[in-house]
Amino acid sequence: MPVLKTWAAWSALALSGVAHAQVFAFKDWAVACDNTRHCEAVAYQSEESDSAPVVLWLSRDAGPDTPVRVQVDMDESEDPKQLTLRLGTTTLKGISRGQDLSPAQTRQLLAHVLAGQTLTLADGAKRWELSLAGSHAALLKMDDVQGRVGTPGALVRKGKKPEATVLPAVSAPKVQAATLPKTSKADEALLQPILKSITPRDCWDDLPDDSGPDTSLVRVSSTQVLVMRECGRGAYQGGSGVWLANSKPPYAAKRLELPLPQGKTSDYVMNLSVTDGRFASYEKGRGVNDCGAGYDWAWTAKGFALTGAWSAPLCRGMPGGGYSLRTFTADIAP
């Protein structure tokens, strides 16, 4: 793959990867299903609504007789203690933001979602209004991906097909993560010599040293280190290249391709962070509260392995970019 030189190019790649990961938008609803057939859906207020940002989240694992999880949430600054959920003429009290509804409450909500136009949350005089436009298509898509259409457990088109005919969950890939050595002060002194040794210099052409690019180094074995350098910058985010190098001359630094879902790769990583030996990328949309996509990797004996991916195809002004929907997962062994 040629070097991706701008964050806009990364955004296009991320969105193309999202499409292959089964992400769908239906009016005010969105659905994503991952590599295990786990599916999640979100709904927000309509774009025409005067409601403050609010979200309804549904989650369901693959396989027969699996339950549906449902939560409601809003801007943390609101911090309501107990919410009232109004489903037409039915009222559910004592709802907590970010907490699963009970099985009985979930059944009542799902029945209303398929019949109503809006769903109202209240905390005293405060009101939030969730749109149900697109709910039928979104829940049908979840049923279709999980092979539930025509079964008793389907959310939309229930039928008499045996529940045993529902598609089983697919096993998540297993990743054997390496235990990274501690990066020492002596290792950090290698950063600049290794960066100076790197060719070609596309990254420096795109973001010269006098622009103050972010740089870092992480030791991954007794003989090798990873070096990261920012190669492009937007208004509020930047993209970096990652090189694997020897920790003694000749450094022989090699730019790496990081894996993405569906066998895609990229050598340009947005907003890269490293925490406790795990690597993460978060690509934002047009603004602080706009939608985004993200990826997680572990370092293994063979290099980077993808361990997680998510997307927020809708966010509607929700702080933090809205609820993320899982599009890939792996089981990590230390």
ABEGO torsion letter per residue (X at the ends): XBBBABAAAAAAAAAAAAAAAGBBBBEABBBBBBAAGBBBBBBBBBAABABBBBBBBBBBBBEBGBBBBBBBBBBAAAGBABBBBBBEABBBBGBBBGBBBBAAAAAAAAAAAAABABBBBBBEABBBBBBABGAAAAAAAAAAAAGABGBAABAABBBABBAAABBBBBBBBBBBBBBBBBBBAAAAAAAAAAAAABOBAAAAAABBAAAGBBBBBBBABAABBBBBBBABBBAABBBBBBBBBBABOBAGBBBBBBBBBGGBBBABBBGBBBBGGBBBBBBBBABAABBBBBBBBBBBAAEBBBABBBBBABAGGBBGGEBBBBABBBBBBX
